[in-house]
Amino acid sequence: MDRVVLRRLGFGGTLLATLFACASLTPSLLPRTWLYQGVMCAVTGILGYALGAAAGALGRMVIRYRLPERGRRIAWQVMSGGCAGLAVAALAYSIEWQRDLRALMGMDTRLTWFPPLIVAVAVTLFTTSLIISRLVRLGGRKLITWLDRYVPFYIGHTIGVLLIALLVAVFANDVLFAAFVARVSDISSVTNQGTQPGVRRPTSSNLSGAPGSLVSWDSLGREGRRFTGTAATPARLTAFSGRPAARPIRVYVGLEGTTSPQAQAALAVRELERTGAFGRPVLAVLGTTGTGWVDPHIADTLEYMYNGRSAMVALQYSYLPSWVSFLVDRDKAAATGRALFEAVHDRLARMPVKSRPRLVLSGESLGSYELEEAFSDLDDLAARADGAMFVGPPNANPIWHHLTTERERGSPVWRPVYDEGRTARFAQQPADLKNPPAPWPHPRVVYLQNTSDPVVWWSPALAYRRPAWLEGPRGPGINPQMNWFPLVTFWQVLVDMTAALSVPAGHGHRYAANIVDGWAAVAAPPGWSADDTQRLRTLISSS
């Protein structure tokens, strides 16, 4: 056991572990806490150690020459001193790197940053991970030794390695990950039964969950109750417009009491019919995040723009947090978005063309993925909807991915131009929607994406390929000192997601008042002016 589990660190592993851990201290998209930094140092360090150890083992197999004891001792002393110096320098610089990031985003540059605690967390987690991996290796060696008694040497080694790899994969996926998802699911299901403070059951028949609704208040779930229970009141709408306002329509169907996305969608259409939604000037199909959340800025803005003469509908497909849903519920999200859009579209197709409401789409984060999956491509979306606004789209969105990868030569990936901007345009600031200066007929599709939003830019490819958003001129909000490191940047941007909502509007995953400009470009009502947009931006910014 001592020869495997308790032996000293390897030369190559120690070197790469230090380099990877130091690389993780460099700036990424968003500021991070010292605790997350310690965890990231450990994760990247163990990855670096694994690569270095593997490279060292391969090198020893190929090169038979070994340095004499004195040479090895000197090499270790030089490497240890260099690694220690590099670690101290990286930790010292990391404080200023984090301050620079905060200054770039207009945040308070004072921060709590404890280098000794970062090292303590990193070393503790690294050591624990290394011991566990060595115990697995010890078990593999014993298994191979036992197999060698009964089968030829190479066959025993091959079977042993494959069995250990299979056992580790099964344990990680079917035991650890499955247990984690089950635990999160249990917690989320309890949370889903609650109601956010201040949210009350609506009394207007225009809202799901109210008296007379086909959908009970209890079945809506936590986020569904917030969605219908916080609709803009006619008094608030009138105060903004100066004209008598209508009562908005919000339809929502939760997971309780339905058997499939198709059943949910059918119930939602009946609820839309009950509320008179198909008689409104605009009908919005909204995508939800994993918990069923709808960004209130998306819903409120449309209601203010139409002075309450709007209708919107959304379905819940999960009550897991979005990042967990992204891993385990993406197919369900796609199926739900497709079922809802098809049901609404089919109902509108039975109406005379001139009496149909304008059909628009919107979703944030996983909600945008949910709705994009209802269409084969951009042309299909433009042919069957009257406009769409997608906010903070994940890198996995199929239409977004096509428009980005097939962008016109010379346009940056963080502000791509596709087909001269005739249908789809990308924006971080309102002025971005005016570029390119080519005609932009309806229907229009708007993608709001901040250059520092990790939800937009994180992808598995970050582990092995330098991203296009770090090539050439960088978008506003990207730290000029950020670099790409194999495996390391993957984890940096992944950890950035935990802080995506902890930064000012216009950075990270916060879009706030820019949603007003997006809706104004996609679905402005007749008579809507630039002054109206600015007034509404002010109102939404203060909410």
Buried (B, 14 or more C-beta within 10 A) or exposed (E): EEEBBEEEBBBBBBBBBBBBBBBBBBBBBBBBBBEBBBBBBBBBBBBBBBBBBBBBEEEEEEEEEEEEEEEEEEEBEEBBEEBEEBBEEBBEBBBEBBBBBBEBBEBEBEBEBBBEBBBEBBBEBBEEBBEEBBEBEBBBBEBBEEBBEEEEEEEBBBBBEEBBEEBBEEEEEEEEEEEEBEEBBEEBEEBBEEBEEEBEBBEBBBBBBBEEBBBEBBBBBBBBBBBBBBBBBBEBBBEBBEEEBBBBBBBBBBBBEBEEBBEBBBBBBBBBBBBEBBBBBBBBBBBBBBBBBBBBBBBBBBBBBBBBBBBBBBBBBBBBBBBBBBEBBBEBBBBBBBBBBBBBBEBBEEEEEEEBBBBBBBBBBBBBBBBBBBBEEBEEBBEBBBBBBBBBBBBBBBBBBEBBEEBEEEBBBBBBBBBEBBBBBBBBEBEBBEBEEEEBEEBBBBBBBBBBBBBBBBBEEBBEEBBBBBEEEBBBBBBEEBBBBBBBBBBBBBBBBBBBEBBEBBBBBBBBBBBBBBBBBBBBBEEBEEEBBBBBBEBBEEE
